[in-house]
Amino acid sequence: MSVDVLNETDHRLDELELVALSRYVMKEMRVHPGADLCLRLVDEAAMEVLHVQWMDLPGPTDVMSFPMDELRPGREGEEPAEGVLGDIVLCPSVAARQAAEAGHATEEELLLLTTHGILHLLGYDHAEPEEEREMFELQRQLVLTFLAGRGRPTT
């Protein structure tokens, strides 16, 4: 699985951990091992431009997902489709504010947002209450099992 990280901000982060998380989530979701993903970190001005252009909403947001080949999670016993998963755009400064409000580290928020973005690329959504419960529980489990596998405390 190819995961590229393009950090266009001054925010210092552990790019290797973001790559490891992305690969973990894609593996757990049975994405084809040859799939490509790009993580792009941008400042608030760049995120606001994307947010207005694609969602017609004002201000910067935390994460946006841009699917390419509309890949879906693989199923047990079936060969997953090959292709480009897509791009995830993250805004570390927005993530930092959210992390402070939630009482955890910015790095943990970025892991959560990356997982959230990957799930969106795989067709998950949270427009309806049942969809939101399913997606948020899945993202919580994926982040917790990733952190536990790396020997990091989970809260």
C-alpha positions in Angstrom: 0.0 0.0 0.0 1.4 3.3 -1.0 0.7 6.2 1.4 2.2 9.6 0.6 2.2 12.5 3.1 2.5 16.0 1.9 2.9 18.4 4.8 2.4 21.9 3.5 2.3 23.4 7.0 4.7 24.3 9.7 3.1 21.7 12.0 5.6 19.1 13.2 4.1 15.6 13.2 5.1 12.0 13.1 4.5 11.2 9.4 5.6 7.6 9.9 2.8 7.1 12.4 0.2 8.6 10.0 1.5 6.2 7.3 1.4 3.2 9.7 -2.2 4.1 10.8 -3.3 4.5 7.2 -1.8 1.1 6.2 -3.4 -0.5 9.3 -6.8 0.9 8.6 -6.7 -0.1 4.9 -5.5 -3.6 5.8 -8.3 -4.0 8.4 -10.8 -2.8 5.8 -9.5 -5.3 3.3 -8.4 -2.6 0.8 -6.3 -4.0 -2.1 -2.6 -4.1 -1.0 -1.7 -2.1 -4.2 -4.0 0.8 -3.4 -2.7 4.3 -3.2 -3.6 7.0 -0.7 -2.3 10.6 -0.3 -2.5 12.6 3.0 -2.1 16.3 2.5 -1.8 18.7 5.5 -2.7 22.3 4.8 -3.1 25.5 6.7 -6.5 27.1 7.4 -6.5 29.4 4.4 -6.0 26.5 2.0 -8.6 24.3 3.8 -11.1 27.1 3.7 -10.7 27.4 -0.1 -11.4 23.6 -0.4 -14.3 23.7 2.0 -16.0 26.6 0.2 -15.2 25.1 -3.3 -16.4 21.5 -2.6 -18.9 21.8 0.3 -20.1 25.4 -0.2 -19.5 25.9 3.5 -17.6 28.8 5.1 -14.4 28.6 7.1 -11.8 25.8 7.4 -12.7 22.3 8.5 -10.7 19.5 10.0 -10.7 16.9 7.3 -11.9 16.4 3.7 -11.8 13.3 1.6 -11.6 13.1 -2.2 -12.2 9.5 -3.4 -10.7 8.5 -6.7 -11.7 5.0 -7.8 -14.6 4.6 -5.4 -13.0 1.6 -3.8 -15.1 -0.2 -1.1 -14.1 -2.4 1.8 -13.2 -5.9 0.8 -15.3 -8.9 1.8 -14.0 -12.1 3.3 -13.1 -14.6 0.6 -13.3 -12.0 -2.2 -10.4 -10.3 -4.0 -10.6 -6.5 -3.3 -10.7 -4.1 -6.3 -7.3 -2.5 -7.2 -7.0 1.2 -7.7 -6.4 4.6 -6.1 -8.2 5.1 -2.8 -7.9 8.9 -3.0 -6.8 12.0 -1.1 -7.4 13.1 2.4 -6.8 16.7 3.3 -6.1 17.5 7.0 -5.8 20.9 8.8 -3.6 20.4 11.8 -4.4 23.8 13.3 -8.2 23.0 13.3 -7.3 19.5 14.7 -5.2 21.1 17.5 -8.2 23.2 18.6 -10.5 20.2 18.5 -8.0 18.1 20.5 -7.7 20.7 23.2 -11.5 20.8 23.5 -11.6 17.0 23.7 -8.8 16.8 26.2 -6.3 14.8 24.1 -3.2 15.4 22.0 -3.2 16.9 18.5 -1.5 13.8 17.2 -4.4 11.6 18.5 -6.9 13.9 16.8 -4.9 13.6 13.5 -5.0 9.8 13.8 -8.8 9.9 14.4 -9.3 12.3 11.5 -7.1 10.3 9.1 -9.2 7.2 10.0 -12.4 9.2 9.5 -11.1 10.3 6.1 -10.2 6.8 5.0 -13.7 5.5 6.0 -15.2 8.3 3.9 -13.1 7.2 0.9 -14.5 3.7 1.4 -18.1 5.0 1.2 -18.9 5.4 4.8 -21.0 8.5 5.8 -22.6 10.0 8.8 -25.5 11.9 7.4 -28.1 9.7 9.2 -28.0 8.8 12.9 -27.6 5.0 12.2 -24.8 5.7 9.7 -23.1 8.0 12.2 -23.2 5.4 14.9 -21.7 2.7 12.6 -19.0 5.0 11.2 -17.9 6.5 14.5 -17.8 3.2 16.3 -15.8 1.7 13.5 -13.3 4.6 13.5 -13.0 4.4 17.3 -12.3 0.7 17.2 -9.7 1.1 14.4 -7.8 3.9 16.2 -7.9 2.1 19.6 -6.7 -1.2 18.1 -4.0 0.6 16.2 -2.7 2.4 19.3 -2.9 -0.8 21.4 -0.9 -2.6 18.8 1.8 0.1 19.1 1.9 -0.2 22.9 0.3 3.2 23.4 -2.3 3.8 26.1 -5.9 4.0 24.8 -8.5 6.3 26.4 
